[in-house]
Amino acid sequence: MRKIKRLSLAAAFSLLLIPAFAQHTKAKHGKARHKKAQRSEALPSAAQLAGNSNITLKDGWQMQSVTKVTDGAAVLSQPGYTPAGWYKVSVPTTIIAGLLANKEYDFDPFYGMNFEKLKDPRFDSPWWFRKEFTMPKTEIGKDVVLRLHGINYKANIWLNGVLIADSNEIMNPFRIIELNVTKNIRAARANVLALEIRRPINPQKRGGDLAIDYADWIHYPPDYNGGIVNDVEIKTYDRVSIQYPLVTTRFDGPSLDIAHLTVDALVTNYSANPQDVVVKGKINSDVSFQQKVHLDGHAVANVTFTPADYPQLNVNHPRIWWPWQYGKPELNHLEISAVHENTVSNTISENFGIRQITSELIDDKSRVFVVNGKRIVIRGAAWSPDIFQRRSPKRQEQEIRLYRDMNMNVVRSEGKMEDDNFYALCDKYGMLVMTGWMCCGAWQYPENWDAAKRASAMASDSSVMLWLRNKPSLMVWLNGSDMPPRDTSVERDWLNIEASLKWPNPLVATANGSKSKVSGFSGVKMAGPYEWVPPIYWETDTAMKYGGTYSFATEISPGPSIPPYESLIKFIPKDSLWFTTATWKYHCGTMNFGTTDVFNDALQGRYGKATDIKDYIAKAQAQNYEAHRAMMEAYGLRKYHTATGVVQWMGSNPWPGLIWHTYDYYLYPAGTYFGMKKSMEPLHIMYSYAANEVDITNSLQQRFSGLKAEAAIYNLDGTLKFSKQITAGVEPDSITKCFDLPPAGGFSPTYFLRLQLADAQGAIKSINWYWLSQKGDVLDWSKSKWYVTPESGYADYSALQTLAKTTLKLTATAARSADARSADSSSHTVTITNTGKTVAFQVHLRALKGSSGDDILPVIFSDNYLEVAPGESRIIHVTYATKDAEGAAPFFLVTAWNADSAQL
């Protein structure tokens, strides 16, 4: 492994700045001590600035294709110009998102194959984005900076009739670009900012633009997300500024009684003359510190406060940020100011987390992450924003709450940076974030980059490091996805930048199992599958070549997730609601994933031939449930031996699709969702398909004793054939084997296994049902491909079609509650009782907007798609935002494979 030479911090920061800021000299500090950053980080939402003006240019923009504009740039970028026929938009927006907001289309682009109708030759030409704004009088005489974040892909920047930067300088949606526009701005008068933006060209191909890429996930929007995908801001300063604070944490370990904090921030001198600056900081209003810094003209420097030099930064009994399952995600508060000539130039006020994240290799294949000295098995799902890059704080919180409700602890984002609100939500809910560069297209082939693209890639890395480094939820950065950077000098340069900017968390070269020539073993893998495999797969990959339970699987999935009927009819016409139609296939993925054929063959081979679309959907929910549950359970069962993490590909859905999600685009939770939620219960009882045994998995940092573990086996006719109960305990973050189950030969060909775990006080912690067959699934490992291992024989669940009818009774109580996470929340307790003599299979509870209304979405059910034994009652807690019921009284409807619907 080669040693990485450290880039100077000023040089790394300069990658963000356009030439007007490009002069940098070393700072002369009161105490010019520079120590290596400790591993740890912190911070959530966007910085709030005081003592200056910070204008986010969000609303009141107009956009138009250059093909429709006859006036020149110098004219249309002047105040007084009246755009005729332009589209009114808010930023961030892509071109198509702006057209949709203006109701340009008379069709839903997600319905059927309407997406194809979006193709438009106008997208091949640049588009203007124009904004008129007024600077406050208070800002006269100050230094003015234009901050661009998310220009996709190239742009000419005009301000008040002057070209201030061209497309040779402004490129790449991941860069944060700062332009000193002091000489061009008109204080206390109207100003016009006009951006002429060209969309990316072939980001999915070698040699294409370094932009947002979707690989084989979905069809590409024909504008390739061209536009502005993050914030545009105007900032003012009084000669100097403070930016990008970072608080890193070091614990003595194993004790967490004292947190040793180091505070860093960047100070910039915008004038040509030397300046003396006092940097003042305060943590939680009770820890203060300050330092004097001398800056030469146009200098950028890092100021550091170490716990050795500032003993008050050794914090006793700190409020620590934890991933949710290990403790509270406590947030602390930092204010840091740049004071020039006794005047505050600017103050940054933001939250951060006291926490320390490291990683270590168990062996060459398995990396385990450690948070505040505690190992943690990572289980979660990948994330994708809306296909048109449309974001809203409401939708983001709804989706992060769904991830959290599934008991996930990580969100992985591949080559899709989000906004500050997204990361603030992850900080708030104690969700870890795994992110990095994209696979497959232009990002994967740096050997094809020209000098401009390479410079853009380096500047993007600097931008992302500074932007994300202080956010508590950030767990790891990946410098490559499907492989390490193929040009080793690129990885070295990125590592150089990352060290210079004191990235406080683990860095990994790739999301796959390759060994980097620069940084060594990754300790993670991406060996598939991405297509349907049966539950037995995960525990029987004994060759450790594929997706089985070893290493950290950064992306993996049993393939399709078929939405419920109520969602399908929103995007597939009823005459195309079958898996052989072109429209059905259009809503799958692309390339190898353009059908659900493997899933369909397994479904009909295991559950019996589907008679119609509703029969198919019912069987699909059962198959989705068992497959996704088994994957997560197996990784939990084998944790640290040597399974260390697993990321479902994917969690969210960028458009209404049929593969790779845990809930659909309309936020409807179905079989996959509840299988995932069940499998990752913090204290969980489970069945091992490979060992035919019952186990307890504990994902908490708490020891449990006196647990009551029970197993009951029911024949298909509802008769109880076996039962067993033991008292057991389980150590923190550990597994306990309870007992073996008897061979299947004494039961009906298809039978049910009910598991239950209660604590010492009798409170039920986990109820987990399995449907099993005397005839098991058989995998043909010899024919495995990178995305699938085919089956040579299917388990036989066809007898489930002949389950005898049972009856369900429904009761409910309601209470309006002030949910801590929602000011407007309704809660209900629904009791489902099986009054018949057979097991009720795949009981599905819905909450509707009145008896004839649509589903209330999103909605949180404590359990769903469940089984209920004869005579058993199950209590389901239901929570939703009251406004989402749209004024209607909730109507509860329950269905099952073998029961008539019950309603309340």
Secondary structure, DSSP 4 states (H G I P E B T S, - for coil): -PPPPPPPHHHHHHTTB-GGG------EESS----PPPS-B---S--EEESS-EEE--SSEEEEEGGG--S-HHHHTSTT---SSPEEE-SSEEHHHHHHHTT--SS-TTSTTGGGGG--GGGGS-EEEEEEEEB-GGGTTSEEEEEEE-EESEEEEEETTEEEE-TTTSB-TT-EEEEE-TTT--BTSEEEEEEEEEPPS-TTSTTS-SS---TTSSPPPTTTT-EE-S-EEEEEESSEEEEEEEEEEEE-SS--SEEEEEEEEEEEE-SSS-EEEEEEEEETTTEEEEEEEEE-TT-EEEEEE-TTT-GGGEEES--BB--TTTS-B--EEEEEEEEETTEEEEEEEEEE-BB-EEEEEEETTEEEEEETTEEE-EEEEEE---TT----HHHHHHHHHHHHHTT--EEEEES----HHHHHHHHHHT-EEEEEPPPSSGGG-GGG--HHHHHHHHHHHHHHHHHHTT-TTEEEEES-SSSS-SSHHHHHHHHHHHHHTT--S-EES-SSSPEETTTEE---B-----S---GGGGG--TTSSSSSSSEEEEEE---B-PPPHHHHHHHS-GGG-STTSHHHHHTS-SGGGS--HHHHHHHHHHH----SHHHHHHHHHHHHHHHHHHHHHHHHHTBTTTEEEEEES-SS-SSS-SBS-SB-TT--B-HHHHHHHHHT-SEEEEEETTTTEEEEEE-SS--EEEEEEEEEEE-TTS-EEEEEEEEEEE-TT-EEEEEEPPPGGGS-SEEEEEEEEE-TT--EEEEEEEEEESS--EE-GGG--SS---EEE----GGGGGPPPB-EEEEEEEEEE--TT-SSEEEEEEEEEE-SSS-EEEEEEEEEESTTSPBPSS-EESS-SEEE-TT-EEEEEEEEEGGGGTTPPEEEEEEETTEEEEE-
